[in-house]
Amino acid sequence: MEFDKTLKGLCDVINGYYAKLFPDLSHTPPFTFSRLMVIIWKLKVLNNLQNELFNSFQLLLTEERYKEKVDVQEDEVMEDLSQPKSILYKFTQAIIDLSINEIKVHMMGSTKFEPEEPYSRLQDLVIMKTKEYYQRIEINKIEILETDIQLIKKIFLPVTIKRIQEIAQEHIIKSIRQFICKKIDIDVHLTLIIVYKYMELFCEYYKVCALL
């Protein structure tokens, strides 16, 4: 930013004193006035609106999840701001920009990336709602997970996608176990039918997981 270039000398002095006073914290990003303004904006503006913004985001995401299929292609999502998926994507990108610095930006594509606020709070909310949503998906409608994961991949960082994939896989395995136990309790003589159905579900499970 032009503002940082103008005040570069002052920033260099501040960073020089910081390096001398805290030599063990040299991995932190250097001080700039633009970063200072972002921090102040987050504290004074975003924090006061965060709950309302995130709840509205979650409502829109929930509406998209309940649609039967994803009709918009990825390139359309990036370009058409009138599409709900594009709104979700643009909002998430803005939150990501407020949550990273030049040191951590190179880790964004890693599933081991540790996001900071406000993205970490948005991620926690989405994961909590995802668990609630998946619990309502019946075993015979397991293909819904495939559609949902494809939607998630268009909006969030890889670290969030991985966590949601893990939730989906846990739900599939748990659902299959519950299905078999329930059938066995009803009638022991249905064993062969159960085994056959189990194999169908097992194949469906791996089909979905391969797409996660």
C-alpha positions as CSV (number, residue, x, y, z in Angstrom):
1,M,0.0,0.0,0.0
2,E,1.1,3.6,-0.7
3,F,0.4,4.4,2.9
4,D,3.0,1.8,4.1
5,K,5.6,3.0,1.6
6,T,5.2,6.6,2.8
7,L,5.7,5.5,6.4
8,K,8.3,2.8,5.7
9,G,11.0,4.5,7.7
10,L,8.9,4.6,10.9
11,C,7.9,1.0,10.3
12,D,11.5,0.0,10.0
13,V,12.3,1.7,13.3
14,I,9.5,-0.1,15.1
15,N,10.4,-3.4,13.6
16,G,14.0,-2.9,14.6
17,Y,13.2,-2.3,18.2
18,Y,10.8,-5.2,18.2
19,A,13.5,-7.5,16.9
20,K,15.9,-6.4,19.7
21,L,13.3,-6.6,22.5
22,F,11.8,-10.0,21.3
23,P,14.5,-11.9,19.4
24,D,12.7,-15.2,20.0
25,L,9.6,-13.9,18.2
26,S,11.2,-13.1,14.9
27,H,8.8,-15.4,13.0
28,T,6.0,-12.9,13.4
29,P,5.1,-10.7,10.5
30,P,6.6,-7.2,10.4
31,F,4.7,-4.2,11.7
32,T,2.9,-2.1,9.0
33,F,0.2,0.5,9.4
34,S,-2.1,-1.3,7.0
35,R,-1.9,-4.3,9.3
36,L,-2.6,-2.1,12.3
37,M,-5.7,-0.7,10.6
38,V,-7.0,-4.2,9.8
39,I,-6.5,-5.2,13.4
40,I,-8.4,-2.1,14.6
41,W,-11.2,-2.7,12.1
42,K,-11.6,-6.3,13.2
43,L,-11.8,-5.3,16.8
44,K,-14.1,-2.3,16.4
45,V,-16.3,-3.3,13.5
46,L,-16.1,-7.0,12.6
47,N,-16.3,-8.3,16.1
48,N,-19.6,-6.4,16.7
49,L,-21.2,-7.9,13.5
50,Q,-19.5,-11.3,13.4
51,N,-22.3,-13.3,15.0
52,E,-25.0,-11.8,12.7
53,L,-22.8,-12.2,9.6
54,F,-21.8,-15.8,10.3
55,N,-25.4,-16.8,11.2
56,S,-26.6,-15.3,7.9
57,F,-23.8,-17.1,6.1
58,Q,-24.8,-20.4,7.7
59,L,-28.5,-19.9,6.8
60,L,-27.5,-19.4,3.1
61,L,-25.2,-22.4,3.2
62,T,-28.0,-24.6,4.7
63,E,-30.4,-23.5,1.9
64,E,-27.8,-24.6,-0.7
65,R,-27.2,-27.9,1.0
66,Y,-30.8,-28.8,1.0
67,K,-31.0,-28.4,-2.8
68,E,-31.1,-31.8,-4.5
69,K,-28.0,-31.1,-6.7
70,V,-25.4,-28.5,-7.5
71,D,-26.2,-27.0,-10.9
72,V,-23.7,-24.2,-11.1
73,Q,-20.2,-25.0,-12.5
74,E,-17.1,-23.9,-10.6
75,D,-16.2,-21.1,-13.1
76,E,-19.7,-19.7,-12.8
77,V,-19.5,-19.7,-9.1
78,M,-16.4,-17.4,-9.3
79,E,-18.0,-15.0,-11.8
80,D,-21.7,-14.6,-11.1
81,L,-22.3,-12.7,-7.9
82,S,-26.1,-13.2,-8.1
83,Q,-25.6,-16.9,-7.4
84,P,-25.8,-17.9,-3.7
85,K,-22.8,-20.1,-4.1
86,S,-20.8,-17.2,-5.4
87,I,-21.9,-15.1,-2.4
88,L,-20.8,-17.9,-0.1
89,Y,-17.4,-18.1,-1.9
90,K,-16.8,-14.4,-1.9
91,F,-17.7,-14.0,1.7
92,T,-15.4,-16.9,2.7
93,Q,-12.5,-15.4,0.7
94,A,-13.0,-12.1,2.5
95,I,-12.9,-13.8,5.9
96,I,-9.7,-15.7,4.8
97,D,-8.0,-12.4,3.8
98,L,-8.6,-11.1,7.3
99,S,-7.2,-14.3,8.9
100,I,-3.8,-14.7,7.3
101,N,-0.6,-12.8,6.9
102,E,2.4,-13.1,4.4
103,I,4.0,-15.7,6.6
104,K,1.0,-18.1,6.8
105,V,-0.4,-17.5,3.3
106,H,1.9,-20.2,1.9
107,M,0.2,-22.8,4.1
108,M,-3.3,-22.1,3.0
109,G,-3.4,-25.0,0.5
110,S,-2.4,-27.5,3.2
111,T,-4.8,-29.7,5.2
112,K,-2.5,-29.0,8.2
113,F,-3.0,-25.3,8.0
114,E,-4.1,-23.7,11.3
115,P,-6.4,-20.9,10.6
116,E,-6.8,-17.9,12.9
117,E,-9.8,-15.8,13.6
118,P,-12.2,-14.9,12.1
119,Y,-11.9,-17.9,9.7
120,S,-11.4,-20.3,12.6
121,R,-14.7,-19.3,14.1
122,L,-16.5,-19.6,10.8
123,Q,-15.0,-23.0,10.4
124,D,-16.1,-24.1,13.8
125,L,-19.6,-23.0,13.1
126,V,-19.8,-24.8,9.7
127,I,-18.4,-28.0,11.2
128,M,-20.9,-27.9,14.1
129,K,-23.8,-27.5,11.6
130,T,-22.4,-30.1,9.3
131,K,-22.5,-32.7,12.0
132,E,-26.1,-31.8,12.7
133,Y,-27.0,-31.9,9.0
134,Y,-25.3,-35.3,8.4
135,Q,-27.0,-36.9,11.4
136,R,-30.3,-36.3,9.6
137,I,-29.2,-38.1,6.4
138,E,-30.5,-41.7,6.2
139,I,-28.4,-44.5,5.1
140,N,-30.4,-45.0,1.9
141,K,-29.7,-41.4,0.9
142,I,-26.0,-41.6,1.3
143,E,-25.3,-40.1,-2.1
144,I,-26.3,-36.7,-0.7
145,L,-22.9,-36.6,1.0
146,E,-21.3,-36.6,-2.4
147,T,-23.2,-33.6,-3.5
148,D,-22.5,-31.8,-0.2
149,I,-18.8,-32.4,-0.4
150,Q,-18.6,-31.0,-3.9
151,L,-20.4,-27.8,-2.7
152,I,-18.0,-27.5,0.3
153,K,-15.0,-27.9,-2.0
154,K,-16.0,-24.8,-3.9
155,I,-16.2,-22.6,-0.8
156,F,-13.7,-23.5,1.9
157,L,-10.0,-24.1,2.5
158,P,-8.5,-27.6,2.2
159,V,-8.2,-27.8,6.0
160,T,-12.0,-27.3,6.4
161,I,-12.8,-29.7,3.5
162,K,-10.7,-32.4,5.1
163,R,-12.5,-32.1,8.4
164,I,-15.9,-32.3,6.7
165,Q,-14.7,-35.3,4.7
166,E,-13.8,-37.0,8.0
167,I,-17.3,-36.3,9.4
168,A,-18.9,-37.7,6.3
169,Q,-16.8,-40.9,6.5
170,E,-17.6,-41.3,10.2
171,H,-21.3,-40.9,9.4
172,I,-21.2,-43.5,6.7
173,I,-19.5,-46.1,8.8
174,K,-21.8,-45.4,11.8
175,S,-24.9,-45.6,9.6
176,I,-23.8,-48.9,8.1
177,R,-23.2,-50.4,11.6
178,Q,-26.5,-49.2,12.9
179,F,-28.3,-50.6,9.8
180,I,-26.8,-54.0,10.2
181,C,-27.4,-54.1,14.0
182,K,-31.0,-53.1,13.5
183,K,-31.7,-55.7,10.9
184,I,-30.1,-58.5,12.9
185,D,-32.3,-57.5,16.0
186,I,-35.4,-57.8,13.9
187,D,-34.9,-61.3,12.4
188,V,-31.9,-63.5,12.6
189,H,-33.1,-65.4,9.5
190,L,-32.4,-62.3,7.3
191,T,-28.7,-62.7,7.6
192,L,-28.1,-63.4,3.9
193,I,-30.2,-60.5,2.9
194,I,-28.4,-58.3,5.3
195,V,-25.0,-59.4,4.1
196,Y,-26.0,-58.6,0.5
197,K,-27.3,-55.2,1.5
198,Y,-24.2,-54.5,3.5
199,M,-22.0,-55.2,0.5
200,E,-24.1,-52.8,-1.5
201,L,-23.7,-50.1,1.1
202,F,-20.1,-50.8,1.5
203,C,-19.5,-50.3,-2.2
204,E,-21.5,-47.1,-2.1
205,Y,-19.4,-46.0,0.9
206,Y,-16.2,-46.4,-1.0
207,K,-17.7,-44.8,-4.1
208,V,-18.5,-41.7,-2.0
209,C,-15.2,-41.7,-0.2
210,A,-13.3,-41.8,-3.5
211,L,-15.0,-38.5,-4.4
212,L,-14.4,-36.8,-1.1
